[in-house]
Amino acid sequence: MPYTPRYRMHRPPWWPENQPWPPSRGRFRHNPFFRRFGCFFGLLNLIGLAFFILLVALILRTFGPVDLTALLKWVIPIGLGALVLIAVIAALSVRSLRRFSAPLDALHEAAERVARGDYSAQVEEKGLPEVRSLARAFNDMAARLHQADEQRRNLLADTTHELLTPLTVIQGNLEGMLDGVYPADEANLRGLMDETNVLSRLLEDLRTLALAESGALQLRKEPVDLLPYLNEVTGVFQSQAAAAGVSLTVNVAEHLPPLEIDPSRMRQVLSNLLANDLRYSPAGGKISLTCAIEGNHVLIAVQDDGPGIPDADLEHVFERFYKSADSGGMGLGLAIAKQLVEAHGGSITAENAPGRGTIFRILLPMTS
């Protein structure tokens, strides 16, 4: 077993927390590149010296006995000049290689930090264009990993909260019924049923997202006449819209052919958009759902005249688990909507309407 000095066995209390212990033993401890390059350069010099000696010997053998004094007058300057030239070339090569390898050393160290779970690692983008491009790609990768790790942590916290809330209500009410505090009547049982529906919806959202992202989601497509279909979807929200003082209208272009879609999955998409619009629309506001032909696609647009989406959140609204500061839930609704639309071969985008409000545009192909 190799001997380890006592001062390297335990981390001193004064050592900075963000610095590794034990410290590295040198600048090139983990990278023997320059040691190998030095050996290669030394070997190259020996080979060059051998060729030079052979060349001199060949000259002497060809021209016979020569005046050594006269020979040395030009051999020595040539030899010294060759050594100086080789030294200069070696120095320039080492400088160039150091410029190339220094960013790679930093990249290697940052990669080790990421491998240990430190996704905040970033490297300076310097060096050759190819190395800068590699560093830029690494920084983007590390930033995405850092964001994904934060989203995972937030998901655990949000999922725990969202699932514990109805479970706590169910457990408390059942304990109250068993203890005789609450009667096991229809009103209390209906409240428990509502809480179980909340749990079922949360779990179904997680299951749908997992199936869609893995490509295992199966669609049951059928020809759908859009006018009665969209009227049916919005009809579920008419009473809620009327209670909030919001008008909900549907406008479908004439002569629109039936569309091959999974009506259940597309209803889930549109219901999510309409629920969000109702949540943020002010009293006296308007929500419109329009449908028209755009090229080889059918465009379904859902627009409201609410406050709109902040610019900082607009580009992230379809990311899973992403939530704005004033939103509830787990941030899965729009991520699921995007996956379901893309499973139909379409696309969905969001933008703030000129003046006020938000527009969600869904493009679906007219042929499956």
Buried (B, 14 or more C-beta within 10 A) or exposed (E): EEEEEEEEEEEEEEEEEEEEEEEEEEEEEEBEBBEEBEEEBEEEBEEEEEEBEEEBEEEEEEEEEEEEEEBEEEBEEEBEEEBEEBEEEBEEEBEEEEEBBBBBBBBEBBBEBBEEEBBEBBBEBEBEEEBBEBBEEBBEEBBEBBBEEEBEEBBEEBBEEBBEBBBEBBEEBBEBBEEEEBEEEEEBBEBBEEBBEBBEEBEEBBEBBEBBEEEEBEBEBEEBEBBEBBEEBBEEBEEEBEEBEBBBEBEBBEEBEEBBBBBEBBBBBBBBBBEBBBEBBEEEBBBBBBBBEEEEBBBBBBBBBBBBBEEEBBEBBBBBBBBEEEBEEBBBBBBBBBBBBEBBBBBBEBBBEEEEBBBBBBBBBBEE
